[in-house]
Amino acid sequence: MSYDDVEIEDMDWNEELQAFTYPCPCGDLFQITKEELKIGEEIARCPSCSLYITVIYNIEDFSGESDQKKNLNPANQQPVAVA
């Protein structure tokens, strides 16, 4: 069973680890990478103990398809006539 459910917004991005982190009661950090999130992983593990948390997030925020949508420039979009 998961120690806790944590929203991705409540986690911190750790540049050194290249992972989202959240404090573990043992004193270390739960960790999950962007690559893990992209493939649908939702478990962040602590490297120092057996605890883990469930990360609550929208997978579309981390998928490549979502990145392409974010890069759309509204100025380049053409109106479409609807009958």
Phi and psi restraints in degrees (value plus and minus 20) as a CYANA .aco file:
   2 SER   PHI     -86.8   -46.8
   2 SER   PSI     120.1   160.1
   3 TYR   PHI     -82.9   -42.9
   3 TYR   PSI     -58.6   -18.6
   4 ASP   PHI    -183.5  -143.5
   4 ASP   PSI     141.7   181.7
   5 ASP   PHI    -125.3   -85.3
   5 ASP   PSI     107.0   147.0
   6 VAL   PHI    -149.0  -109.0
   6 VAL   PSI     110.1   150.1
   7 GLU   PHI     -89.3   -49.3
   7 GLU   PSI     121.3   161.3
   8 ILE   PHI     -78.2   -38.2
   8 ILE   PSI     -51.0   -11.0
   9 GLU   PHI     -85.4   -45.4
   9 GLU   PSI     -42.4    -2.4
  10 ASP   PHI    -108.5   -68.5
  10 ASP   PSI     -23.9    16.1
  11 MET   PHI    -114.4   -74.4
  11 MET   PSI     140.6   180.6
  12 ASP   PHI    -127.7   -87.7
  12 ASP   PSI     123.4   163.4
  13 TRP   PHI    -104.3   -64.3
  13 TRP   PSI     104.5   144.5
  14 ASN   PHI    -126.1   -86.1
  14 ASN   PSI      88.3   128.3
  15 GLU   PHI     -81.9   -41.9
  15 GLU   PSI     -59.9   -19.9
  16 GLU   PHI     -83.8   -43.8
  16 GLU   PSI     -64.4   -24.4
  17 LEU   PHI    -103.8   -63.8
  17 LEU   PSI     -35.4     4.6
  18 GLN   PHI      34.1    74.1
  18 GLN   PSI      28.2    68.2
  19 ALA   PHI    -172.9  -132.9
  19 ALA   PSI     134.7   174.7
  20 PHE   PHI     -98.6   -58.6
  20 PHE   PSI     118.9   158.9
  21 THR   PHI    -150.3  -110.3
  21 THR   PSI     138.9   178.9
  22 TYR   PHI    -170.7  -130.7
  22 TYR   PSI     117.6   157.6
  23 PRO   PHI     -80.7   -40.7
  23 PRO   PSI     114.4   154.4
  24 CYS   PHI    -119.7   -79.7
  24 CYS   PSI     126.2   166.2
  25 PRO   PHI     -78.4   -38.4
  25 PRO   PSI     -42.4    -2.4
  26 CYS   PHI     -96.2   -56.2
  26 CYS   PSI     -30.8     9.2
  27 GLY   PHI      87.5   127.5
  27 GLY   PSI     -33.6     6.4
  28 ASP   PHI    -112.3   -72.3
  28 ASP   PSI    -180.1  -140.1
  29 LEU   PHI    -149.1  -109.1
  29 LEU   PSI     115.8   155.8
  30 PHE   PHI     -87.7   -47.7
  30 PHE   PSI     124.6   164.6
  31 GLN   PHI    -158.2  -118.2
  31 GLN   PSI     121.5   161.5
  32 ILE   PHI    -170.0  -130.0
  32 ILE   PSI     114.4   154.4
  33 THR   PHI    -110.7   -70.7
  33 THR   PSI     143.7   183.7
  34 LYS   PHI     -82.1   -42.1
  34 LYS   PSI     -57.4   -17.4
  35 GLU   PHI     -82.7   -42.7
  35 GLU   PSI     -60.2   -20.2
  36 GLU   PHI     -85.0   -45.0
  36 GLU   PSI     -61.6   -21.6
  37 LEU   PHI     -84.2   -44.2
  37 LEU   PSI     -58.3   -18.3
  38 LYS   PHI     -81.2   -41.2
  38 LYS   PSI     -52.7   -12.7
  39 ILE   PHI    -112.6   -72.6
  39 ILE   PSI     -13.4    26.6
  40 GLY   PHI      75.7   115.7
  40 GLY   PSI     -15.0    25.0
  41 GLU   PHI     -84.3   -44.3
  41 GLU   PSI     118.7   158.7
  42 GLU   PHI    -148.0  -108.0
  42 GLU   PSI     -12.5    27.5
  43 ILE   PHI    -125.8   -85.8
  43 ILE   PSI     101.8   141.8
  44 ALA   PHI    -123.6   -83.6
  44 ALA   PSI     105.4   145.4
  45 ARG   PHI    -126.1   -86.1
  45 ARG   PSI     132.4   172.4
  46 CYS   PHI    -113.7   -73.7
  46 CYS   PSI     108.9   148.9
  47 PRO   PHI     -94.1   -54.1
  47 PRO   PSI     -31.9     8.1
  48 SER   PHI    -123.7   -83.7
  48 SER   PSI     -33.6     6.4
  49 CYS   PHI    -165.4  -125.4
  49 CYS   PSI    -192.6  -152.6
  50 SER   PHI    -113.5   -73.5
  50 SER   PSI     -18.5    21.5
  51 LEU   PHI     -95.0   -55.0
  51 LEU   PSI     132.6   172.6
  52 TYR   PHI    -168.8  -128.8
  52 TYR   PSI     138.6   178.6
  53 ILE   PHI    -142.4  -102.4
  53 ILE   PSI     137.2   177.2
  54 THR   PHI    -116.2   -76.2
  54 THR   PSI     105.3   145.3
  55 VAL   PHI    -113.7   -73.7
  55 VAL   PSI     106.9   146.9
  56 ILE   PHI    -119.0   -79.0
  56 ILE   PSI      98.2   138.2
  57 TYR   PHI    -176.9  -136.9
  57 TYR   PSI     146.6   186.6
  58 ASN   PHI    -116.9   -76.9
  58 ASN   PSI      94.3   134.3
  59 ILE   PHI     -79.4   -39.4
  59 ILE   PSI     -48.0    -8.0
  60 GLU   PHI     -82.9   -42.9
  60 GLU   PSI     -44.6    -4.6
  61 ASP   PHI     -89.6   -49.6
  61 ASP   PSI     -36.5     3.5
  62 PHE   PHI    -138.5   -98.5
  62 PHE   PSI     -23.5    16.5
  63 SER   PHI    -102.5   -62.5
  63 SER   PSI     134.4   174.4
  64 GLY   PHI     -82.3   -42.3
  64 GLY   PSI     -54.2   -14.2
  65 GLU   PHI     -81.7   -41.7
  65 GLU   PSI     -60.0   -20.0
  66 SER   PHI     -85.1   -45.1
  66 SER   PSI     -57.9   -17.9
  67 ASP   PHI     -82.0   -42.0
  67 ASP   PSI     -58.6   -18.6
  68 GLN   PHI     -86.1   -46.1
  68 GLN   PSI     -59.8   -19.8
  69 LYS   PHI     -83.6   -43.6
  69 LYS   PSI     -56.7   -16.7
  70 LYS   PHI     -87.4   -47.4
  70 LYS   PSI     -45.5    -5.5
  71 ASN   PHI    -107.2   -67.2
  71 ASN   PSI     -21.4    18.6
  72 LEU   PHI     -86.3   -46.3
  72 LEU   PSI     114.9   154.9
  73 ASN   PHI    -121.8   -81.8
  73 ASN   PSI      93.5   133.5
  74 PRO   PHI     -78.2   -38.2
  74 PRO   PSI     -47.6    -7.6
  75 ALA   PHI     -86.5   -46.5
  75 ALA   PSI     -45.3    -5.3
  76 ASN   PHI    -112.9   -72.9
  76 ASN   PSI     -23.1    16.9
  77 GLN   PHI    -101.4   -61.4
  77 GLN   PSI     122.0   162.0
  78 GLN   PHI    -123.2   -83.2
  78 GLN   PSI     121.2   161.2
  79 PRO   PHI     -87.8   -47.8
  79 PRO   PSI     129.9   169.9
  80 VAL   PHI    -136.6   -96.6
  80 VAL   PSI     109.4   149.4
  81 ALA   PHI     -97.4   -57.4
  81 ALA   PSI     113.4   153.4
  82 VAL   PHI    -135.6   -95.6
  82 VAL   PSI     108.1   148.1
